[in-house]
Amino acid sequence: MPSHAHHPPTTALHAESPSSPGPHPGEPAAPAGAAAPAGAAAPAEAAAGPDPLQREKSHLAASRAALRAMREDAEALNIADVTANWVNAEVLQGEIDARIKALADLSHTPLFFGRLDYLHAPGIDLAEGAAGEHFYIGRRHVHDADGDPMVIDWRAPVSQPFYRASKKDPMDLRLRRRFGYTAGELTAYEDEHLTDPAEAERTSRLLQSEIERPRVGPMRDIVATIQPEQDEIVRAGIGGSVCVQGAPGTGKTAVGLHRVAYLLYAHRERLARSGTLVIGPNRSFLHYIEQVLPALGELEVKQATVDDLVGHVDVRGTDEAAAATVKGDARMAEVLRRAVRSHIAMPQEPCVVVRGSRRWRVPAYELEELVQELRDRDIRYGAAREALPQRIAHAVLVRMEQAGEAPDDRVQDAVARNPAVKAAVKAVWPPVDPAKLVLRLLGDAEFLAEQAEGILTPEEQKTILWTKPARSVKSAKWSSADAVLIDEAMDLVARTSSLGHVVLDEAQDLSPMQYRAVGRRCTTGSATILGDIAQGTTPWATNTWEEALTHLGKPGSAVEELTQGFRVPREVIAYASRLLPAIAPDLTEATSIRESAGDFEIRTVEPADLTDAALTACDEALTKEGSVGLIAAEARIPALRTALGAAGVSCLAPGEETSADARLTLVPATLAKGLEYDYVVLDEPAAIVDGEPDERTGLRRLYVCLTRPVSGLTVVHAAALPEQLDGR
């Protein structure tokens, strides 16, 4: 595409696509001396000379220089005379260091990626007389020595038309310009005249080339190519939670990450106090996405898995699918609540407090009333236990006042600490150790039966009971599901701290109890929930988002569906979608805006030739530009790794960053979710399906694996393909 051509962009890069919206290597740049098309430049630009591309390059160089100056100013700050003590100095220096880090110029990342030429002054306080002016849109704000903006943060209100404006609603824009980059160098531009009715609707070449451009390394941002339906989700208010149902390649992960960046921009002080968190399915996935937020200037967002959140014990064991399903059932919350409250005993003896020569007696029936009142309030076990001594002490103070004394609050606190009061509280409301409670629940059949009566069937109780009870918390071989139960018990004892905003990705795989664990982390905040029902690959995977949102504690939250794909080639997503009637019949089939159908081939081989055929397909893929993923069932991974080693082909593990010298990753099917590769070689689909506990889960796992490629897919199989895929 000639860099001065005008093509209204109608496509966007999806969640897993690279950040720079530049042309494919080899994309022609604007020729030297090319004239700007009519109306392409603002009035000031038109008077500056005949080469728009060179002027844009000059602005890029000046903007980078201004950013360096901003960083140097921050580095030169001297706080010696403005801090009263070393604590203040440490805090202030930490903030300065964070700002210096945020002002780093990433040489291979475009500083700005678009330009907006307004017909009139935008409704913001950027500059007086802004009518007819133009603004450069980028990853962060950059200003010159006078404080005038050279690059506007993509999250600012003035930037919104870059994502939302259209021919039907130009949002007061005369021109939208997109820039193409190669290795951080500005090489092309593309204009869209939003008020020109003669300009035809055509697909942006820059965006198409960016979608199909081979890439290596971790996920990068999509800030240059966010589409209107994605932008609406990104800029949704912080007051409510949003659930995004997204088919493969629709950008849901990057939308969630960009939403965090936007909220931190719009509500920085609030979220600085309360905190933000991104939760992913595994460490490989978190490593893959970890560079997106820093590229947007956000360095302080923490990342974790659900296992990290509930990591109160060492997880050394695993559950059978049936046991994990019961342990993850929401009914376990009531079983645990009963188990915690079963420790409460009604008092049998009065409490006698001795102070000096006087004895003050609180009878058992009055103690029982105090205990019953706290039970009826249904407050957390630990909070009630802390309140009970004060209630008993207050009863004593009433008697003191009736006797003519005038006790104050100090006397009440002293009575609450009296040994007799402590003994009474310990007898009726003893401390509860959450881990020991779950240890007893899973190891004592009689205790479990008592707490689960009417909730779990005898068969379900038997399923979760340990065959050999552990002797102690440390010696127990806890499973991931057990750790979630302990976390629930801990919250029953003491409230879990809430964050301001939580992003939960690949949410469809969580159990109801895991949803509750995440929900506890945002009870007073909001959440962005991302997932795809069709990609649920656990036996307890959620059936509907409404159900999941209820368990999360966010019922009634908005559910948005993304069905337009930007990553997976058309032919590949159409083939994978044959599985939808069997795995998620209620979902809308995804479509792809990709102009290229992509490389797609199915190879049938003899069983003895399967491994060699997979290696041959990898060799062929490696002759092309970009990353290659060899995805196979867990049972096939050792044989493939051995064969690769024997052939002298090095391979990476999921989570290890690809590079120009290491482009092949060997991926167990269980870890493929959320990852992407330019070319995928899929080994033996039947083995992937058979590796799961049931057919629906197996077909969902296969759906995930089929939808990982960006440019091409080769399926190699010896066993028969699932019947849903027959007929090609």
Disulfide bonds with the S-S distance in Angstrom:
none
